[in-house]
Amino acid sequence: MSSPTTLTAPATPGTAPGRGGGRGPARPDPADRAQLQRHPVSLRRIAALFVPHRATIAVVVLLITVSSVVNLAQPFLVRGVIDDALPHQDVPLLSALTAAMVLVAALTAAIGVVQTWMATRMGQRVMHTLRVDLFTHLQRQSLSFFTRTRGGEVQSRLTNDIAGMQSVVTSTATGIATNVTTTVATAVAMVALSPQLSLISLLVLPPAIWLSRKVALIRRKVTDERQQTLAALHTQVEEGLSVSGVRLAKTLGTTARDAARFTDRSAALIDLEMRSQLAGRWRMATMQVVFAAIPAVIYLAAGFPATSGGMTIGTLVAFTALQGTVFRPVMGLLNIGVQWVTALAFFSRIFEYLDLDPQVRPPADPVPLEPERVRGEVRFEQASFTYDDGAAPAAGASPTGGRPVLDRIDLVMPAGTTTAVVGPTGSGKSTLASLLPRLHDATAGRVTIDGVDVREIDPEVLARIVGVVSQETYLIHATVRENLLLADPDATDARLWEVLGAASLADTVAALPEGLDTVVGARGHRFSGGEQQRLAIARTILRNPPVLVLDEATSALDNTTEARVQAALDRLAVGRTTLMIAHRLSTVTGAGQVVVLEGGRIVEQGGPAELLAAGGPFATLAAHREDGRTPGTSAGPAHGRDRVEALA
């Protein structure tokens, strides 16, 4: 060798991949395989997502290839510096080679930035499309879907799975392309430098790769246990430190038990974290020895005439550098199977929800209706309803085991009148009320407004025609103003104060330091139950619907609060067609007609006085108040002699 023996090779970078080799999954998650078996994914469907980005994909692949090839110039430049420029003190050559080294590094970095930008932008656009499609598709699902599906599951698919898919699209896909091009280009360069040393590398790399995968397997198992414990810890924090959770813990006296459980889980994390950090440490130490042995074996082989082939020190240094960088892309390629299963599982979970068939479909050609001109005549024409398999009933209704919840309901509600619906628990009152705003669709017969089937009305128009006030008031965690503006984004402050006054809430809001800008708190917990209900009534007044559904709107309130809320409801119902699930005799007697449901059928119908005089089911409900409840309902205090407990 012509180079001075004092020029030794720099420390090989081979140890760096060894430390990184333990990252990433070593085998597919069984849950991912189960998901794919439950909902297989069509590769054509996945490819269709990327069809609009064909040009971007081609450019990204080209950039990856160019970057891998350009980066391989570095070892050859190093060889030129060591073998030619330095021994001969050739300053111009040395300057050119070192400048080229800097240029190659700068060019590779610039290509990497452009490639990352293009891949990330493409991934974000694909994810944006999927995220919007999934959100809007889930909005079209009926209430049955949400009552039988955990809220956390929906949120997880919309956020976590979409984010995981983004990683697949940007990092994993480009990583696979990079690993392929880098491995191929590096192997070609190694053979070009020294076929003999390439053969030696081929012999020593397999044990290093095997050890790395064993370490990854151990870490994967420990990491899974740690993630499960973390999930349980996060769930306890979410449930235990919410307004409802804290209230429950304080009222049941479980704070000490909750703290002990949290302490145990937190302590378990210490052990799992220690195991995770120390997992496979001995194997890692062995692997580091192997990585140190690889360049040693190469140096030893270069010293024997039979294997050196007259190799120069520059060639040896260049080959060692190449050999040290080939490990990482090889490991990446070995994990392609795992990454592929994980990627397909993400797509499977998203497509599973996108493939759900909405039970309540918007009309393809909606009948044009102007809410301001709707008279409000409502008809139920032979309307029946049966829950689908696996579907849960609406709030207040009971599972039916296949029995129709509503059976051929015929009911006419003249425009501007109030119809009170009473009956024992499970009679179908809440389900009947849910058909009008299309929270469910009748499985037979139809429901009409001014002669138009509600299924033929645009959903946004129907929401302006039919207003709903229910027992369960939902307020967003925002200000009073923002909660009201949900009904009419263009409403002025003067209009907001007007509807608050109509709901007997203006004085309460005006007395607050921030007035309309007062934050109502999580689910409105800053306000009392009656105030929340009146705020919901004010929101409905602002919507100004010609048809109104009052579903058990005051059943959970005390006597005084109920009276104030009922007064607001009475003002709200004036001039509107109102379907009211009734529970007070004074309210029922003020209705234009009373409908008594039992077993999903109308068993009695007529004016309140007429039904009381007839001595039938309605009279029985009205008379049954000695213990404060209706047959089939839960116990509760009677609200005087005008109380009729007939709630679902």
Secondary structure, DSSP 8 states (H G I E B T S, - for coil): --S-TT------TTHHHHHHTT-S-SS--HHHHHHHHHS---HHHHHHHHGGGHHHHHHHHHHHHHHHHHHTHHHHHHHHIIIIITTTT-HHHHHHHHHHHHHHHHHHHHHHHHHHHHHHHHHHHHHHHHHHHHHHHHHTS-HHHHHHS-HHHHHHIIIIIHHHHHHIIIIIHHHHHHHHHHHHHHHHHHHHH-HHHHHHHHHHHHHHHHHHHHHHHHHHHHHHHHHHHHHHHHHHHHHHTSHHHHHHHHHHT-HHHHHHHHHHHHHHHHHHHHHHHHTTHHHHHHHHHHHHHHHHHHHHHHHSHHHHSS--HHHHHHHHHHHHHSHHHHHHHHTHHHHHHHHHHHHHHHHHHHT---SS---SS-----GGG----EEEEEEEE---TT----TT----TTS-SEEEEEEEE-TT-EEEEE-STTSSHHHHHHHTTTSS--SEEEEEETTEEGGGS-HHHHHHHEEEEESS----SSBHHHHHHTT-TT--HHHHHHHHHHTT-HHHHHTSTTGGG-B--GGGTTS-HHHHHHHHHHHHHHH--SEEEEESTTTTS-HHHHHHHHHHHHHHHTTSEEEEE--BHHHHHTSSEEEEEETTEEEEEE-HHHHHHHTSHHHHHHH--SSS--TTS------GGGB-----
